Amino acid sequence: MMSGRNLLWLVPFILLLTFPLWKIPVGSFLTPRGGVEKSTATKSVKGYNFSMTGINILQSEQNQETARIRAALARSTSTPNVYVLEQVDADLIDDNGGITQVLAETGRFNVDDKLLELSDNVVITNRVENYTMKTDLLYYDGNNRKIDCPGKSVLQGDGIVISGSSLHHDMNTGAYTIGGRVHCTLQ
């Protein structure tokens, strides 16, 4: 006669012998269901997560080049077609072909709206009109071809230094507007 102790060793032995029969139904029962497909998960991030060195962005309108933006480093952001730039060197070209060079430490460029935002030690040099301007923040609207500096700006030209709390420049008309408390020094 079999004792209870011997029957206890018989149960694992039977499970081991019948393993091929119950492996498939138990395995399909235990596999996870639902979730996100792998191709869908990577598709939302793909194309917008990069970092590049030594980039050139060319902007043109009606087969005429309107801006050249160079940066030592460009990174993508969470917003599509918006890039963060470092060590920016941009050439803004007016209708007559005159080049205004803009240097800045950091920037942000929106490809869709053609908006360039430059900050940190912005220096603008126009060799045609022979002036240099310094500010901490500059917005350039590539569609309307306008420069807007909402902060303190200092404009230096031949024998003149003008400082104000804001500056607006329309590249189409060539008009400058300096706002706030304006201080002008003639030499």
C-alpha positions, 0 to 999 in steps of 0.5 A: 500500500502507498503512504501519503509521503509516496503520493506526494512525490508522484504529483511532480513526476506526473506534471513533468511527464505531461509538460508537452501537453499543457505547455502551449495553453498555459504559455498563451494564457500568460503572455501579455496582451495590449500595449503599444506597438513597437513601430508606433512608439518610435514613430512619434519621436523619430526625426525630432531627436538629434544634435548636429554640429556645423550646420547651415540654414539657407532661407530664400524667397522668390529665388532670392536668398534672404538669410544664411544662418550658421551655427556650431551646434543645433539640437531638436526640441519637442516641437517639430521644426524648431531648433536650438542653436549655439554659437550663431553667425547669421547673414540677413540679406536685404533686397539690394544685396546688403548683408547684415551680420548677426552674431550670438551665443544662443538662438532658436529657429522656427522653420515653419514661421521663419522666426529667428530668436537670438540671445546672449551677447548679440552683435549686429554689424552692417558694413553697408551702413557702417554701424554696429549694434549690441543687445541681449535679445533679438527677434528676426521675422523672415516673412516680414523681414523685420528685426525687433530688439525688445531690450536695451540696445546700443547702436554705434556708427560713424561719430554717433552712439545711440542707446535706447530701451528697444529697437525695431528695424524694417529691412524692406524700408530701411527704417529704424525706430528706437524706443524708450529713453533714448540717449544720443552721443555725437562725436 
